[in-house]
């Protein structure tokens, strides 16, 4: 008991006001630490959010800045119309594409290089086919075998109607474009049409219509496929070429085209 009494007397007598101050200082230090941690976490989270926003926005901004040839925004497959024709031109079905391309090549070789005529070829093919089937049908009576089963061929109506409808739409679109060009409303389209027809006339003097058609088939089977694979490398060159063409057209417009008197439709639009 005496030792415990001495230990209590040895403890210092603290003032209540001093204890309150010390408690308040401890609370302030704890609150500062908590706010400091919160600020650091918020700053780190905001910086991470900013980085994520930059990462997410940078690809879209790059994609928006990428130049695509002829201003297209859809993939090449969609530009070609999609469906089976686009699959054939893009070599999605290699057997079908190879068959169509091989058939076109064979037709060009037969009619252009061998100088075979279409009517002659059809007649000779029908002669051979009818002769073989006639002899086979009669020979089965002597060799006691079943005659050949000749299938009945019927041309379906719906595909022909769809083909005719598509051709009608394209022909009408071409006529409307020619009418718009001939009306004198757009000088740029007029010059483009004249230049295109002039190039076609030069090519027509160098080769036949069949060769031109075959060249078009070869381009359809090769150019879209190559461009689809290497569009990121081709588009910058296309952008430079289009910029140069615009520059040359601006010079031509300033020196020549602007001095040509406009028609009444142009004057009415300007008024």
C-alpha positions, 0 to 999 in steps of 0.5 A, spaced: 500 500 500 505 504 501 509 503 494 502 504 491 501 511 494 508 513 492 507 511 485 501 515 485 504 521 488 510 520 483 505 521 477 505 529 475 498 532 476 496 534 469 491 540 467 485 539 464 486 545 459 492 542 457 489 535 456 484 538 451 489 542 447 493 535 446 487 532 444 485 537 439 492 537 436 492 529 435 485 530 432 487 535 427 493 531 425 489 525 424 484 529 420 490 532 416 493 525 414 486 522 412 485 529 408 492 528 405 491 520 403 484 522 400 487 528 396 492 523 393 488 517 392 483 522 388 489 525 384 491 518 382 484 516 380 483 523 376 490 522 373 488 515 371 481 517 369 485 522 365 489 517 362 484 512 360 480 518 357 486 520 353 487 512 351 480 512 349 479 518 345 486 517 342 484 511 337 477 515 335 481 521 334 486 518 330 481 514 326 477 521 325 483 524 322 485 518 317 484 519 310 480 514 306 480 514 298 474 517 295 472 519 302 469 513 303 467 511 310 465 504 309 469 498 308 471 495 301 466 489 302 460 494 303 462 499 298 462 493 292 455 492 295 456 486 299 452 480 298 455 474 294 458 479 288 462 482 293 464 476 296 466 473 289 470 480 288 474 479 295 475 472 294 471 470 300 469 464 297 475 462 293 472 456 289 467 461 286 471 466 285 476 462 282 471 459 277 468 466 275 475 468 274 477 462 270 471 462 266 472 470 264 479 468 262 477 462 258 472 466 254 477 472 253 482 467 250 477 463 246 473 469 243 479 474 243 486 470 242 483 464 238 478 469 234 472 464 235 465 467 234 460 467 239 454 464 235 459 459 232 461 456 239 454 456 241 452 452 235 458 447 235 457 446 242 450 444 241 451 440 235 456 436 240 452 435 246 445 433 242 449 428 238 452 425 244 446 424 247 442 422 241 447 416 240 447 414 248 440 414 248 439 409 242 446 405 244 442 403 251 437 399 247 443 394 244 447 394 251 441 393 255 442 399 260 438 405 262 438 411 258 441 417 260 437 422 265 436 428 261 434 434 266 429 439 265 432 446 265 427 451 267 429 459 268 427 461 275 423 468 274 425 471 281 432 472 279 431 475 272 426 480 275 431 482 280 437 483 275 432 486 270 430 491 276 437 492 278 439 494 271 433 499 270 435 502 276 442 503 274 440 505 267 436 510 270 441 513 274 446 514 269 441 517 264 439 522 270 447 523 271 448 525 264 442 530 264 445 533 270 451 534 266 448 536 260 444 542 263 450 546 265 449 546 272 456 543 275 462 545 271 466 540 275 462 534 273 462 536 266 469 536 265 470 529 269 465 526 264 469 529 258 475 527 260 473 520 262 469 519 255 476 521 252 480 516 255 475 511 254 475 513 246 483 512 246 482 505 250 477 503 245 482 505 239 487 500 242 483 494 244 476 491 243 470 491 247 471 484 249 478 486 252 476 492 255 471 488 259 476 483 261 481 488 263 475 491 268 474 484 270 481 483 272 481 490 276 475 488 280 478 481 282 485 484 284 484 492 286 479 491 291 483 485 294 490 489 294 487 495 297 483 492 303 490 489 305 494 495 304 489 501 305 493 504 311 499 504 306 495 506 300 491 512 303 496 517 304 499 517 297 491 517 295 491 523 299 497 527 296 494 525 289 487 528 291 491 534 294 495 535 288 489 535 283 485 540 287 491 544 287 491 544 279 484 544 279 484 551 283 489 554 278 485 552 272 479 555 275 482 561 276 486 562 270 481 559 265 474 556 268 472 563 272 473 567 265 468 563 262 461 566 262 456 562 266 449 560 263 442 563 266 442 557 271 448 559 274 446 567 274 439 565 278 443 561 283 448 567 285 442 572 285 
